[in-house]
């Protein structure tokens, strides 16, 4: 059973505009200097349930204000979190087809198994992917959406076409 760490309902730090941020639990990367080491243990955090997905959907449209959605971690694309991540993103996208969905991963876009059904679903539904591990020696506080110079921002231009962008 997948686990999550927390949900931030009105987040202006992780994403663009106001977002609902969903932090998954469990990370194999354990990057030195990570801002979320409490998300590393796979047995930490809280149990993911259908109700959590409902809470996320409700939070995105709370008070008549539609927010964007961010998925962070932990590592959303590790095998242990793939099914949950795909399910949450698919549900959010079906309910809010025009919002931006951001996903942070320590994997490189090129490393992802694009034949995996969960990966295909995620890649189809997210708007932006920020990829690459956080590298403390390349830390840069002036970057938007990234913590270190090696990390890249990818924009989902059209089906199966990702464009690397330098700035947002």
VENPESUL-V689413 format. One record per residue. N is the residue number from 0. RES is the residue in one small letter. SS is DSSP state (H for helix, E for strand, L for the rest). PHI is phi in whole degrees, -180 to 180 (* if undefined). PSI is psi as a letter, one per 40 degrees, with the letter a starting at -180 (* if undefined). Layout:
n->N res->RES ss->SS phi->PHI psi->PSI
n->N res->RES ss->SS phi->PHI psi->PSI
This chain:
n->0 res->x ss->L phi->* psi->h
n->1 res->x ss->L phi->-71 psi->i
n->2 res->x ss->E phi->-131 psi->i
n->3 res->x ss->E phi->-130 psi->i
n->4 res->x ss->E phi->-98 psi->d
n->5 res->x ss->E phi->-163 psi->i
n->6 res->x ss->E phi->-127 psi->h
n->7 res->x ss->E phi->-107 psi->h
n->8 res->x ss->E phi->-78 psi->d
n->9 res->x ss->E phi->-135 psi->g
n->10 res->x ss->E phi->-104 psi->h
n->11 res->x ss->L phi->-109 psi->e
n->12 res->x ss->L phi->-98 psi->d
n->13 res->x ss->L phi->-103 psi->g
n->14 res->x ss->L phi->124 psi->a
n->15 res->x ss->L phi->-113 psi->h
n->16 res->x ss->L phi->72 psi->a
n->17 res->x ss->L phi->-92 psi->h
n->18 res->x ss->E phi->-127 psi->i
n->19 res->x ss->E phi->-96 psi->h
n->20 res->x ss->E phi->-111 psi->h
n->21 res->x ss->E phi->-116 psi->h
n->22 res->x ss->E phi->-100 psi->h
n->23 res->x ss->E phi->-78 psi->i
n->24 res->x ss->L phi->-107 psi->h
n->25 res->x ss->L phi->110 psi->h
n->26 res->x ss->L phi->-150 psi->h
n->27 res->x ss->L phi->-82 psi->e
n->28 res->x ss->L phi->-77 psi->d
n->29 res->x ss->L phi->48 psi->f
n->30 res->x ss->L phi->-63 psi->h
n->31 res->x ss->L phi->-59 psi->h
n->32 res->x ss->L phi->84 psi->e
n->33 res->x ss->L phi->-55 psi->h
n->34 res->x ss->L phi->-83 psi->e
n->35 res->x ss->L phi->-135 psi->f
n->36 res->x ss->H phi->-63 psi->e
n->37 res->x ss->H phi->-67 psi->e
n->38 res->x ss->H phi->-90 psi->e
n->39 res->x ss->L phi->-68 psi->d
n->40 res->x ss->L phi->-67 psi->h
n->41 res->x ss->L phi->-69 psi->d
n->42 res->x ss->L phi->-97 psi->e
n->43 res->x ss->L phi->-88 psi->a
n->44 res->x ss->L phi->67 psi->a
n->45 res->x ss->E phi->-126 psi->i
n->46 res->x ss->E phi->-71 psi->h
n->47 res->x ss->L phi->-80 psi->h
n->48 res->x ss->L phi->-134 psi->i
n->49 res->x ss->H phi->-58 psi->d
n->50 res->x ss->H phi->-63 psi->d
n->51 res->x ss->H phi->-64 psi->d
n->52 res->x ss->H phi->-61 psi->d
n->53 res->x ss->H phi->-63 psi->d
n->54 res->x ss->H phi->-61 psi->d
n->55 res->x ss->H phi->-62 psi->d
n->56 res->x ss->H phi->-61 psi->d
n->57 res->x ss->H phi->-64 psi->d
n->58 res->x ss->H phi->-66 psi->d
n->59 res->x ss->H phi->-62 psi->d
n->60 res->x ss->L phi->-108 psi->e
n->61 res->x ss->H phi->-59 psi->i
n->62 res->x ss->H phi->58 psi->f
n->63 res->x ss->H phi->72 psi->e
n->64 res->x ss->L phi->-112 psi->h
n->65 res->x ss->L phi->-86 psi->h
n->66 res->x ss->L phi->-104 psi->i
n->67 res->x ss->E phi->-81 psi->i
n->68 res->x ss->E phi->-131 psi->h
n->69 res->x ss->E phi->-124 psi->h
n->70 res->x ss->E phi->-121 psi->h
n->71 res->x ss->E phi->-134 psi->a
n->72 res->x ss->L phi->-160 psi->a
n->73 res->x ss->L phi->42 psi->a
n->74 res->x ss->L phi->-124 psi->h
n->75 res->x ss->L phi->-64 psi->d
n->76 res->x ss->L phi->-104 psi->e
n->77 res->x ss->L phi->-73 psi->i
n->78 res->x ss->H phi->-50 psi->d
n->79 res->x ss->H phi->-66 psi->d
n->80 res->x ss->H phi->-110 psi->e
n->81 res->x ss->H phi->-59 psi->d
n->82 res->x ss->H phi->-62 psi->d
n->83 res->x ss->H phi->-62 psi->d
n->84 res->x ss->H phi->-60 psi->d
n->85 res->x ss->H phi->-62 psi->d
n->86 res->x ss->H phi->-64 psi->d
n->87 res->x ss->H phi->-64 psi->d
n->88 res->x ss->H phi->-64 psi->d
n->89 res->x ss->H phi->-60 psi->d
n->90 res->x ss->H phi->-66 psi->d
n->91 res->x ss->H phi->-61 psi->d
n->92 res->x ss->H phi->-63 psi->d
n->93 res->x ss->H phi->-69 psi->d
n->94 res->x ss->H phi->-81 psi->d
n->95 res->x ss->L phi->-130 psi->g
n->96 res->x ss->L phi->-67 psi->e
n->97 res->x ss->L phi->-107 psi->e
n->98 res->x ss->L phi->-77 psi->i
n->99 res->x ss->L phi->-86 psi->h
n->100 res->x ss->E phi->-118 psi->h
n->101 res->x ss->E phi->-107 psi->i
n->102 res->x ss->E phi->-138 psi->h
n->103 res->x ss->E phi->-104 psi->h
n->104 res->x ss->E phi->-142 psi->i
n->105 res->x ss->L phi->-80 psi->e
n->106 res->x ss->L phi->-82 psi->i
n->107 res->x ss->L phi->-87 psi->i
n->108 res->x ss->H phi->-53 psi->d
n->109 res->x ss->H phi->-67 psi->d
n->110 res->x ss->H phi->-84 psi->e
n->111 res->x ss->L phi->-72 psi->i
n->112 res->x ss->L phi->-80 psi->g
n->113 res->x ss->L phi->-72 psi->e
n->114 res->x ss->L phi->-92 psi->e
n->115 res->x ss->L phi->-71 psi->h
n->116 res->x ss->H phi->-60 psi->d
n->117 res->x ss->H phi->-68 psi->d
n->118 res->x ss->H phi->-63 psi->d
n->119 res->x ss->H phi->-58 psi->d
n->120 res->x ss->H phi->-62 psi->d
n->121 res->x ss->H phi->-62 psi->d
n->122 res->x ss->H phi->-63 psi->d
n->123 res->x ss->H phi->-73 psi->d
n->124 res->x ss->H phi->-102 psi->d
n->125 res->x ss->L phi->-85 psi->i
n->126 res->x ss->L phi->-95 psi->d
n->127 res->x ss->E phi->-130 psi->h
n->128 res->x ss->E phi->-120 psi->h
n->129 res->x ss->E phi->-108 psi->h
n->130 res->x ss->E phi->-115 psi->i
n->131 res->x ss->L phi->100 psi->i
n->132 res->x ss->L phi->-71 psi->i
n->133 res->x ss->L phi->-73 psi->h
n->134 res->x ss->L phi->-117 psi->h
n->135 res->x ss->H phi->-57 psi->d
n->136 res->x ss->H phi->-67 psi->e
n->137 res->x ss->H phi->-111 psi->e
n->138 res->x ss->E phi->-56 psi->h
n->139 res->x ss->L phi->-147 psi->h
n->140 res->x ss->L phi->-75 psi->e
n->141 res->x ss->L phi->-88 psi->e
n->142 res->x ss->L phi->-82 psi->i
n->143 res->x ss->L phi->-86 psi->h
n->144 res->x ss->L phi->68 psi->e
n->145 res->x ss->L phi->-133 psi->i
n->146 res->x ss->L phi->-107 psi->d
n->147 res->x ss->E phi->-140 psi->i
n->148 res->x ss->L phi->-59 psi->d
n->149 res->x ss->L phi->-74 psi->d
n->150 res->x ss->L phi->-73 psi->i
n->151 res->x ss->E phi->-121 psi->i
n->152 res->x ss->E phi->-109 psi->h
n->153 res->x ss->E phi->-115 psi->h
n->154 res->x ss->E phi->-109 psi->h
n->155 res->x ss->E phi->-81 psi->g
n->156 res->x ss->E phi->-71 psi->d
n->157 res->x ss->E phi->-163 psi->i
n->158 res->x ss->L phi->-49 psi->h
n->159 res->x ss->L phi->62 psi->e
n->160 res->x ss->E phi->-130 psi->h
n->161 res->x ss->E phi->-112 psi->h
n->162 res->x ss->E phi->-116 psi->h
n->163 res->x ss->E phi->-76 psi->h
n->164 res->x ss->E phi->-119 psi->i
n->165 res->x ss->L phi->-86 psi->d
n->166 res->x ss->L phi->-139 psi->i
n->167 res->x ss->L phi->-119 psi->*
